[in-house]
Amino acid sequence: MPSCYLNGEVLPLEEARIPVLDRGFIFGDGVYEVIPVFGGRLFRLAEHLKRLAASLKAVRIARPLGDEEWADILKTLVDRNGGGNQSVYLQVTRGVARRDLVLAEPVSPTVFAMSNPLTPPREPEPVGAVTCDDIRWRYCHIKAIGLLPNVLLRLQAADAGAYEAILIRDGRVTEGAASNVFAVHAGVVTTPPKGPELLPGITRDLIVELLQAARLPCHETRISAEALASADEIWLTSSVRELCPVTALDGRPVGRGVPGPLWRCALDLYQAYKQRTYQAEVEGCVSDLRPAAS
């Protein structure tokens, strides 16, 4: 039985309980993070915790723990669940209180974390996507737990036989229902800029960083719906699916209908980064175990 963390205690997931008056349950009043784990090590943890802190600040929930405390808790949880590759889900709600929109007095946040096994694909499979109106609220940079619009958009994509819904607002691409979006035109990679309309994805930021470090043309700029439709390549990024090629959009092939060469280049850069990061951590652990020179 997998273990979870709830309000200071590590316990079997099936035994975890929260009161029905928790504001996360009643109002969806909370934020979350999803953190991949490779080889028992939390991937880009500092970046995930920075985004969590930004979400908490935006919704005016006090940070319940510091970064070192988060790191200790999550590492303990990963170890208790067997190490290896996992996907950690971390959620903070405003806490338990009488049902009212405005709290009469502060309450303690509810902190919950769990993990599931993660099997990163050796070769991400191409997927289809459809474009949909972005029906979500105006603060999408907050990783909030109220995901009903995202659920409905994913259902709309599934009804059309597609994996993802790519969202359009005022004629421009924002992001996917559960991913960030990249497009390629004539060898130039673009992705929508950060702002309230989209979540600042950790994998998205890493791909931009890696492409720019490799001196490949990559720009954060607006992408029109028309430009998306004419793209040579389209990619989706997320912590769990990593870097996924879209080969069909609204039932029509993207480019030649197969994963493109720049996607392959970006994937190779990403996998090499993962390998370097993992190897550096392993070498650090080994050096820590070596006896000091006398």
Secondary structure, 3 states (H helix, E strand, C coil): CCEEEECCEEEEHHHCCCCCCEHHHHHCCEEEEEEEEECCEECCHHHHHHHHHHHHHHHCCCCCCCHHHHHHHHHHHHHHCCCCCEEEEEEEECCECCCCCCCCCCCCCEEEEEEEECCCCCCCCCEEEEEEECCCCCCCCCCECCCHHHHHHHHHHHHCCCCEEEEEECCEEEEECCEEEEEEECCEEEECCCECCECCCHHHHHHHHHHHHCCCCEEECCCEHHHHHCCCEEEEEECCCEEEEEEEECCEECCCCCCCHHHHHHHHHHHHHHHHHHHHHHHHHHHHHCCCCC
